């Protein structure tokens, strides 16, 4: 599960950096064209992986804790009290 949480963070950071790069214009003589768009996309993905691998921004930890909590809740459901007609606020 930890790997899935880290992959989620890497994708998130990659999307964030790709959005940041979208506002940058390529300048001559090295920039522009279809190949640069592909390169920027790959660069953003790798930046996301690299940032996550070096500690990230904390999203993976939060996602991991949430996944563990959901798994524990599924394995140990809390019984809910049954509503009687008198206790049901939605009954007429």
Helices and strands as residue ranges (DSSP letters): H 2-22, H 33-53, H 59-75
